[in-house]
Every structure is written in C-alpha cells, then in structure tokens.
Amino acid sequence: MTDVNLTERFEMANAFVKDAAVVALEALASRPKDWTPSFKGPQDYVTATDMAVEKLFRERVAATFGDDVMGEEAGGENNSTCWVIDPIDGTANFARGIPHFCISIAYRVNFQTELGLIYDIVHDELYAARRGEGATLNGKPIATTTLADLGAATVEVGWSPRVPVEQYLAAVGQVLQAGANVKRTGSAALCLAYLAAGRIDGYFEASVFPWDVLAGTLIVEEAGGLVSYDPAVDTALRNSPIMATAPKLAAAMRQALSSTKE
Ligand code: LIP
C-alpha cells in the first residue's frame, strides 16, 4: 500500500458527510410544493443535491489532499488510488421525499478499498470501516448475523432499469422460493450497511456501479460478511453484479440465484 495518511483522510470524510448532510436536509426542507424530479434516464433520478454534494466533496478533497475523485455525477478517472463517491445513494427515494438515502464514500489505494463510510442522513447513522479494523455504526462495533437458514432470512434484491424485468422477477422468485423475506428499498449502500449491522442477512443486485457499493463492501467484510463483487469492475468501470451475505448464507444464496439462470 502506498504511503498515504489514512487517518487524516478518514477524519476528513467523517467530517464531510456531516457537512454534506446539512446541504441535503436543507434541500429537502426548502423543496417547493410544485417541485418536480429530473431524470438521467428511465426511472434514473438525478437532483441538484446529488451534484451539489459531489461538487462540495471535490472541493474538500482538493483543499486537503489533492487526491483524485471518481463520482457518480461528475465522473473522473477510474484511477487505482482515488476517492469514489455516490453523493446521494437512493436518489429515487430522496427525489420523492422517502427518508431512505445516504452518502457513500470510499477511498481506495491500488484498487483496494481502505476506507468506507455510509451516512444515513435522516437517521443520523454513520456506518464506517477501515480495512483490518472492523466496522462501526456511530462508533460502536457492528457484525452481520450468524443466520444459516435462508428460509428465515431477510434479503434485499435490488432493481434498476439496467436489468431486464424477466431477470429481476426470476431472481426475486428464486429467493422467495428459498423461503426468504425479500425487500427492495432502493439504496445499494444502505443494503450493505444494514447487512453489516445485522438488520438484513443478504443482498443481491444484478447491476451496480463502484460508487454504489465500494464503501459498503468494505463495511460488510469488516463486519464478518462475505461479498462477491467482480474485482475487474474497479478497472473497467462497468456495472457488475454483487452478492453479499452473512457468512453462513453465501452457499444457499448462490444456489438460489444460480437456479435463476436455468
Ligand atoms: C441506486 C442504487 C440501487 C439501485 C438503484 C440506483 P443511485 O443508486 O443504490 O441499488 O437499485 O437503481 O442505481 O442512483 O440512487 O445513486
């Protein structure tokens, strides 16, 4: 790992998410009654707040460390050592005033994620991890469940318009047929944060981007969970499937999803 001061970067990111939360909450509070959402594509919301938070982060990084930044809204070089930010993950929820969204920030060195932070602004819940140092929720250690029975599990199956309807329905059907309670709440990052905190037991989505999941994959792994996410996506910046589970559910979840392909 190159010579980087992770502690200072971790502290900056911790402070940033709280500052950015003010921007997001003020935007929500000042939204006029006739406000209408904007779309980047079918069911793909984008708001001025997404762009404002990412811009603020880029300015903060430029004023402190001068690191490279790759973000959902303004892009950036997919460098091996850089910050990766989703300024508002769960934008569809944020756009509709549904209180289930977050800021997701990862810092990676040589394509290995070293820092991960997910801040659920509305509920003031900061999920965080440094590689090798465990995962926390508001500073307190968290861990995935030890559940071994998919029939007793709660599993999130994420959806986006990038996934054919039939493929999504098949995945949901197979996980339901395995006995799990299936949810879809609209934020990959919060799925991973909830998994790390033991609130759910598994998460699958057929198409996610690095900014959706890099912070969350580290937090889940540091909380004892297992993550299957195509490492090549870091270099190719293509959307890729992700499966994350409590440690004893990985085989059953993979089996359920593999039967989707039949
Ligand atoms: C969202 C992801 C979510 C996916 C949504 C969307 P965004 O990211 O977190 O898992 O199902 O379609 O892609 O756009 O809110 O940052």
Boltz pocket constraint, residues with backbone or C-beta under 6 A from the ligand:
constraints:
  - pocket:
      binder: B
      contacts: [[A, 43], [A, 45], [A, 72], [A, 86], [A, 88], [A, 89], [A, 90], [A, 91], [A, 92], [A, 158], [A, 159], [A, 160], [A, 161], [A, 186], [A, 187], [A, 188], [A, 189], [A, 205], [A, 207], [A, 208], [A, 212]]
      max_distance: 6.0
